[in-house]
């Protein structure tokens, strides 16, 4: 998508970078690429737990005054 509005492009790029960072965290820290399950119920519950764990990590960083998406500081403590 190409738009001549530089402010819109900057905003879109900023949000896209955040989404890609979260997807990268889910792949790296939570191994979301390999969720093996036998039925849809277990698949959705495992995915929900991983997304909830990611949200809790963001909340912990926010509570401690750290950058929200920097998980290595929590894990190495």
SULBELKA-V368485 format. One line per field, one symbol per residue. burial: I if it has 9 or more other ideal C-beta (glycine too) atoms within 8 Angstrom, else O. A space follows every 50 residues. Layout:
BEGIN
burial: ???
END
This chain:
BEGIN
burial: OOOOOOOOIOOIOOOOOIOOIIOOIIIOIIOIOOIOOOOOOIIOOIIOOI IOIIOOIIOIIIOOOIOOIOIOIIOOO
END
